[in-house]
Amino acid sequence: MPRLLNYIVAIYLIAIGLIGLLGR
């Protein structure tokens, strides 16, 4: 299911963004 993969990628990118902001 490509849609499920899209959700996983979106969550992954958001997680990286939050970690980047918190790690700053």
PQR file of N, CA, C, O and H, with PARSE charges and radii, in Angstrom:
ATOM      1  N   MET A   1       0.846  -1.203   0.000 -0.4000 1.5000
ATOM      2  CA  MET A   1       0.000   0.000   0.000 -0.0000 2.0000
ATOM      3  C   MET A   1       0.880   1.252   0.000  0.5500 1.7000
ATOM      4  O   MET A   1       1.483   1.579   1.022 -0.5500 1.4000
ATOM      5  N   PRO A   2       0.960   1.955  -1.131 -0.5600 1.5000
ATOM      6  CA  PRO A   2       1.799   3.156  -1.233  0.2800 2.0000
ATOM      7  C   PRO A   2       1.336   4.258  -0.289  0.5500 1.7000
ATOM      8  O   PRO A   2       2.144   5.058   0.184 -0.5500 1.4000
ATOM      9  N   ARG A   3       0.033   4.299  -0.015 -0.4000 1.5000
ATOM     10  CA  ARG A   3      -0.481   5.351   0.865 -0.0000 2.0000
ATOM     11  C   ARG A   3       0.092   5.182   2.272  0.5500 1.7000
ATOM     12  O   ARG A   3       0.439   6.161   2.933 -0.5500 1.4000
ATOM     13  H   ARG A   3      -0.623   3.649  -0.399  0.4000 1.0000
ATOM     14  N   LEU A   4       0.187   3.931   2.720 -0.4000 1.5000
ATOM     15  CA  LEU A   4       0.752   3.666   4.044 -0.0000 2.0000
ATOM     16  C   LEU A   4       2.203   4.119   4.078  0.5500 1.7000
ATOM     17  O   LEU A   4       2.665   4.682   5.070 -0.5500 1.4000
ATOM     18  H   LEU A   4      -0.094   3.136   2.184  0.4000 1.0000
ATOM     19  N   LEU A   5       2.920   3.869   2.981 -0.4000 1.5000
ATOM     20  CA  LEU A   5       4.327   4.273   2.897 -0.0000 2.0000
ATOM     21  C   LEU A   5       4.441   5.790   2.982  0.5500 1.7000
ATOM     22  O   LEU A   5       5.361   6.316   3.609 -0.5500 1.4000
ATOM     23  H   LEU A   5       2.545   3.412   2.175  0.4000 1.0000
ATOM     24  N   ASN A   6       3.501   6.488   2.348 -0.4000 1.5000
ATOM     25  CA  ASN A   6       3.522   7.958   2.383 -0.0000 2.0000
ATOM     26  C   ASN A   6       3.351   8.455   3.818  0.5500 1.7000
ATOM     27  O   ASN A   6       4.010   9.407   4.237 -0.5500 1.4000
ATOM     28  H   ASN A   6       2.754   6.061   1.839  0.4000 1.0000
ATOM     29  N   TYR A   7       2.451   7.796   4.574 -0.4000 1.5000
ATOM     30  CA  TYR A   7       2.238   8.196   5.962 -0.0000 2.0000
ATOM     31  C   TYR A   7       3.505   7.981   6.773  0.5500 1.7000
ATOM     32  O   TYR A   7       3.879   8.824   7.589 -0.5500 1.4000
ATOM     33  H   TYR A   7       1.915   7.022   4.234  0.4000 1.0000
ATOM     34  N   ILE A   8       4.170   6.841   6.546 -0.4000 1.5000
ATOM     35  CA  ILE A   8       5.399   6.529   7.281 -0.0000 2.0000
ATOM     36  C   ILE A   8       6.471   7.571   6.980  0.5500 1.7000
ATOM     37  O   ILE A   8       7.151   8.048   7.889 -0.5500 1.4000
ATOM     38  H   ILE A   8       3.866   6.156   5.884  0.4000 1.0000
ATOM     39  N   VAL A   9       6.622   7.926   5.701 -0.4000 1.5000
ATOM     40  CA  VAL A   9       7.638   8.913   5.311 -0.0000 2.0000
ATOM     41  C   VAL A   9       7.311  10.269   5.925  0.5500 1.7000
ATOM     42  O   VAL A   9       8.206  10.959   6.413 -0.5500 1.4000
ATOM     43  H   VAL A   9       6.069   7.539   4.962  0.4000 1.0000
ATOM     44  N   ALA A  10       6.044  10.655   5.906 -0.4000 1.5000
ATOM     45  CA  ALA A  10       5.639  11.952   6.458 -0.0000 2.0000
ATOM     46  C   ALA A  10       5.958  12.010   7.948  0.5500 1.7000
ATOM     47  O   ALA A  10       6.526  12.991   8.428 -0.5500 1.4000
ATOM     48  H   ALA A  10       5.316  10.094   5.509  0.4000 1.0000
ATOM     49  N   ILE A  11       5.593  10.958   8.675 -0.4000 1.5000
ATOM     50  CA  ILE A  11       5.863  10.910  10.116 -0.0000 2.0000
ATOM     51  C   ILE A  11       7.363  10.947  10.370  0.5500 1.7000
ATOM     52  O   ILE A  11       7.829  11.582  11.316 -0.5500 1.4000
ATOM     53  H   ILE A  11       5.132  10.161   8.285  0.4000 1.0000
ATOM     54  N   TYR A  12       8.119  10.252   9.506 -0.4000 1.5000
ATOM     55  CA  TYR A  12       9.577  10.199   9.662 -0.0000 2.0000
ATOM     56  C   TYR A  12      10.182  11.592   9.507  0.5500 1.7000
ATOM     57  O   TYR A  12      11.036  12.002  10.293 -0.5500 1.4000
ATOM     58  H   TYR A  12       7.741   9.736   8.737  0.4000 1.0000
ATOM     59  N   LEU A  13       9.726  12.313   8.483 -0.4000 1.5000
ATOM     60  CA  LEU A  13      10.250  13.665   8.243 -0.0000 2.0000
ATOM     61  C   LEU A  13       9.862  14.606   9.383  0.5500 1.7000
ATOM     62  O   LEU A  13      10.677  15.412   9.832 -0.5500 1.4000
ATOM     63  H   LEU A  13       9.032  11.980   7.845  0.4000 1.0000
ATOM     64  N   ILE A  14       8.623  14.503   9.845 -0.4000 1.5000
ATOM     65  CA  ILE A  14       8.159  15.360  10.947 -0.0000 2.0000
ATOM     66  C   ILE A  14       8.973  15.074  12.202  0.5500 1.7000
ATOM     67  O   ILE A  14       9.345  15.993  12.933 -0.5500 1.4000
ATOM     68  H   ILE A  14       7.961  13.849   9.479  0.4000 1.0000
ATOM     69  N   ALA A  15       9.249  13.786  12.450 -0.4000 1.5000
ATOM     70  CA  ALA A  15      10.028  13.404  13.633 -0.0000 2.0000
ATOM     71  C   ALA A  15      11.417  14.030  13.560  0.5500 1.7000
ATOM     72  O   ALA A  15      11.916  14.557  14.555 -0.5500 1.4000
ATOM     73  H   ALA A  15       8.947  13.040  11.856  0.4000 1.0000
ATOM     74  N   ILE A  16      12.043  13.975  12.384 -0.4000 1.5000
ATOM     75  CA  ILE A  16      13.380  14.562  12.210 -0.0000 2.0000
ATOM     76  C   ILE A  16      13.314  16.070  12.463  0.5500 1.7000
ATOM     77  O   ILE A  16      14.208  16.633  13.094 -0.5500 1.4000
ATOM     78  H   ILE A  16      11.638  13.547  11.576  0.4000 1.0000
ATOM     79  N   GLY A  17      12.271  16.715  11.978 -0.4000 1.5000
ATOM     80  CA  GLY A  17      12.122  18.158  12.164 -0.0000 2.0000
ATOM     81  C   GLY A  17      11.988  18.505  13.642  0.5500 1.7000
ATOM     82  O   GLY A  17      12.610  19.454  14.119 -0.5500 1.4000
ATOM     83  H   GLY A  17      11.545  16.257  11.465  0.4000 1.0000
ATOM     84  N   LEU A  18      11.175  17.734  14.369 -0.4000 1.5000
ATOM     85  CA  LEU A  18      10.995  18.000  15.799 -0.0000 2.0000
ATOM     86  C   LEU A  18      12.297  17.771  16.549  0.5500 1.7000
ATOM     87  O   LEU A  18      12.661  18.564  17.418 -0.5500 1.4000
ATOM     88  H   LEU A  18      10.669  16.963  13.982  0.4000 1.0000
ATOM     89  N   ILE A  19      12.999  16.694  16.220 -0.4000 1.5000
ATOM     90  CA  ILE A  19      14.274  16.401  16.884 -0.0000 2.0000
ATOM     91  C   ILE A  19      15.266  17.526  16.594  0.5500 1.7000
ATOM     92  O   ILE A  19      16.025  17.931  17.474 -0.5500 1.4000
ATOM     93  H   ILE A  19      12.702  16.051  15.515  0.4000 1.0000
ATOM     94  N   GLY A  20      15.257  18.027  15.369 -0.4000 1.5000
ATOM     95  CA  GLY A  20      16.178  19.099  15.001 -0.0000 2.0000
ATOM     96  C   GLY A  20      15.887  20.362  15.800  0.5500 1.7000
ATOM     97  O   GLY A  20      16.805  21.047  16.251 -0.5500 1.4000
ATOM     98  H   GLY A  20      14.640  17.698  14.654  0.4000 1.0000
ATOM     99  N   LEU A  21      14.591  20.668  15.973 -0.4000 1.5000
ATOM    100  CA  LEU A  21      14.236  21.874  16.720 -0.0000 2.0000
ATOM    101  C   LEU A  21      14.562  21.710  18.201  0.5500 1.7000
ATOM    102  O   LEU A  21      15.048  22.644  18.840 -0.5500 1.4000
ATOM    103  H   LEU A  21      13.846  20.112  15.606  0.4000 1.0000
ATOM    104  N   LEU A  22      14.296  20.526  18.746 -0.4000 1.5000
ATOM    105  CA  LEU A  22      14.548  20.289  20.170 -0.0000 2.0000
ATOM    106  C   LEU A  22      16.042  20.199  20.442  0.5500 1.7000
ATOM    107  O   LEU A  22      16.515  20.635  21.491 -0.5500 1.4000
ATOM    108  H   LEU A  22      13.902  19.768  18.228  0.4000 1.0000
ATOM    109  N   GLY A  23      16.787  19.630  19.492 -0.4000 1.5000
ATOM    110  CA  GLY A  23      18.225  19.457  19.693 -0.0000 2.0000
ATOM    111  C   GLY A  23      18.985  20.770  19.572  0.5500 1.7000
ATOM    112  O   GLY A  23      20.154  20.868  19.948 -0.5500 1.4000
ATOM    113  H   GLY A  23      16.403  19.275  18.640  0.4000 1.0000
ATOM    114  N   ARG A  24      18.295  21.782  19.038 -0.4000 1.5000
ATOM    115  CA  ARG A  24      18.988  23.045  18.814 -0.0000 2.0000
ATOM    116  C   ARG A  24      19.291  23.750  20.107  0.5500 1.7000
ATOM    117  O   ARG A  24      19.875  24.833  20.098 -0.5500 1.4000
ATOM    118  H   ARG A  24      17.346  21.702  18.733  0.4000 1.0000
TER
END
